[in-house]
Amino acid sequence: MCVFLFGYTCGMRRIAATLAVVVALLFSAGSAWADFDDGLAAYERGDYATALREWLPLAEQGDVSAQYFLGVMYSFGRGVPQNDAEAVKWYRKAAEQGGVPAQYNLGFAYDEGYGVPQNDAEAVKWYRKAAEQGFAQAQYNLGVMYYFGEGVSVNSIKAYMWWSLAMEQGNESATKNLNIIKEEMNSAEISIAQELASEMWEQINN
């Protein structure tokens, strides 16, 4: 299966191996620890040793943002030896506390078998958690899972629904896939999918 470093596709699949590395300011605002910003500044200037020193104690105390970024560091070998299993450990800690990008990355790890045994059902589980909170790339990947029947039964209506939501957030790959899947569905199926997408959009934004 293909993957995402910023949403490339091969047909309906993902190609450029990628995890979500979300804009750092998203985390800065939500961090409960004063030292997080010091770690963030160090990370952004490429001083990964300082970032690790600032974030590791925070992560061990349960800070979701620090846990997520430790996962990223281990995924890419920034300031630490590259280690997918260690990355998954930190993504899981953040994901279980509701960290949306971490949920996506944990789903991605299961999707591709990075640091854990490949498991489509677990990938769907974590993609869904992030998708239901509005994370566009998770919505896109969940649509792929439904289209191909990976971890779930094949369901074009749900594939269309998730791609519609991702498209609304500017995901170009979802737009391309919708143009393909429309040719495979009848008008009644498309209408149902659009209604489900509208209901999910309201749920996400309320």
C-alpha positions in Angstrom: 0.0 0.0 0.0 1.1 3.5 -0.7 1.5 6.3 1.9 1.4 10.1 2.6 4.1 12.9 3.2 1.9 15.4 1.9 -1.0 13.6 0.1 0.3 12.2 -3.2 -1.7 9.5 -4.8 -1.1 6.6 -7.3 -4.6 6.1 -8.7 -6.6 5.9 -5.5 -3.6 4.8 -3.4 -1.1 6.8 -1.3 2.5 7.0 -2.5 5.0 9.3 -0.8 5.7 7.6 2.6 4.3 10.1 5.1 3.2 10.6 8.6 1.4 13.8 9.7 3.8 16.4 10.8 1.3 19.1 11.8 2.0 22.8 12.1 3.7 23.3 15.4 1.6 26.3 16.5 -1.3 23.9 16.7 0.4 22.3 19.6 2.0 25.3 21.2 -1.4 26.8 22.1 -2.6 23.6 23.7 0.4 22.6 25.7 0.1 22.7 29.4 3.8 23.0 30.1 5.9 26.2 29.8 8.9 24.4 28.5 7.1 23.0 25.5 7.7 26.3 23.6 11.5 26.1 24.3 11.5 22.6 22.8 9.5 23.8 19.8 11.8 26.7 19.1 14.8 24.3 19.3 13.1 21.7 17.0 12.3 24.4 14.4 15.9 25.5 14.2 17.1 21.9 13.9 18.5 21.6 17.5 16.9 18.3 18.1 19.1 17.4 21.2 17.6 20.5 23.0 14.1 19.7 21.8 14.5 16.1 23.2 15.8 17.4 26.5 12.8 19.8 26.8 10.1 17.4 25.6 11.0 14.1 27.2 10.2 15.1 30.8 6.9 16.6 29.6 6.0 13.5 27.6 6.7 11.3 30.6 4.4 13.5 32.6 1.6 13.0 30.0 1.8 16.1 27.8 0.1 15.1 24.5 2.0 17.6 22.3 5.4 16.5 23.6 4.4 12.8 23.2 3.4 13.4 19.6 6.6 15.2 18.7 8.7 12.5 20.3 6.9 10.1 18.0 7.8 12.3 15.1 11.4 12.4 16.1 11.7 8.7 16.4 9.8 8.2 13.1 12.3 10.3 11.2 15.4 9.8 13.4 15.7 13.5 14.4 18.0 13.7 17.4 17.4 10.0 18.2 18.0 6.8 16.4 15.2 6.1 13.9 12.9 3.6 15.6 9.4 2.9 14.4 8.4 0.9 17.5 9.5 3.7 19.8 7.6 6.2 17.6 4.5 4.1 17.9 4.8 4.0 21.7 4.7 7.8 21.9 2.0 8.1 19.2 -0.2 5.7 21.1 0.2 7.6 24.4 -0.9 10.8 22.7 -3.6 9.1 20.6 -5.2 7.5 23.7 -5.5 11.0 25.2 -7.3 12.3 22.1 -4.3 13.7 20.2 -5.7 13.9 16.6 -2.4 13.9 14.5 -1.1 11.1 16.8 -4.3 9.1 16.1 -3.7 9.5 12.4 0.0 8.5 12.7 -0.9 5.5 14.8 -3.4 4.5 12.1 -0.8 5.0 9.5 1.6 2.7 11.4 -0.9 -0.1 11.5 -1.8 0.6 7.8 1.8 0.2 6.7 3.2 -2.1 9.5 5.7 0.4 10.8 6.7 -0.5 14.4 3.7 -2.8 14.7 2.3 -5.8 12.8 0.3 -4.6 9.8 -3.3 -4.6 10.8 -6.0 -3.0 8.6 -8.7 -3.1 11.3 -6.5 -1.2 13.7 -5.6 1.3 11.0 -9.3 1.9 10.4 -10.0 2.3 14.1 -7.4 5.0 14.5 -8.1 6.7 11.2 -11.7 6.9 12.2 -11.0 8.6 15.5 -9.0 11.3 13.7 -11.4 11.6 10.8 -14.4 12.1 13.1 -12.5 15.0 14.6 -12.0 16.6 11.2 -8.5 15.5 10.2 -8.6 15.6 6.4 -5.8 13.1 5.7 -7.5 10.6 8.0 -10.7 11.2 6.2 -9.0 10.6 2.9 -7.3 7.4 4.0 -10.5 6.1 5.6 -12.2 6.6 2.2 -9.4 4.5 0.6 -10.0 1.7 3.2 -13.7 1.6 2.4 -13.1 1.7 -1.3 -10.7 -1.2 -1.3 -12.3 -3.1 1.6 -9.2 -3.0 3.8 -10.2 -3.6 7.5 -13.8 -2.9 6.6 -16.3 -4.2 4.0 -16.2 -2.6 0.6 -18.6 0.4 0.8 -18.6 3.0 -2.0 -21.1 5.1 -0.2 -18.8 5.5 2.8 -15.8 6.0 0.6 -17.6 8.8 -1.1 -18.7 10.3 2.2 -15.2 10.4 3.7 -13.6 11.7 0.5 -16.3 14.4 0.3 -15.3 15.6 3.8 -11.6 15.6 2.9 -12.4 17.5 -0.3 -14.2 20.2 1.6 -10.9 20.8 3.4 -9.0 21.2 0.2 -7.6 17.6 -0.2 -6.9 17.4 -3.9 -6.5 13.6 -3.9 -10.0 13.2 -2.5 -11.3 15.4 -5.3 -9.7 13.2 -7.9 -11.0 10.1 -6.3 -14.5 11.4 -6.1 -14.4 12.1 -9.9 -13.5 8.4 -10.3 -16.0 6.9 -7.9 -18.9 9.0 -9.2 -18.7 7.0 -12.4 -19.2 3.8 -10.5 -22.2 4.8 -8.4 -25.8 5.5 -9.3 -27.6 8.8 -8.4 -29.4 7.2 -5.4 -26.1 6.1 -3.9 -24.5 9.4 -4.4 -27.4 11.2 -2.8 -27.2 8.9 0.3 -23.4 9.5 0.5 -23.8 13.3 0.2 -26.5 13.3 3.0 -24.2 11.2 5.3 -21.3 13.6 4.6 -23.5 16.6 5.5 -24.5 14.9 8.8 -20.9 14.1 9.6 -19.8 17.6 8.8 -22.3 19.0 11.2 -21.2 16.5 13.9 -17.6 17.5 13.4 -18.3 21.2 13.6 -20.7 21.2 16.6 
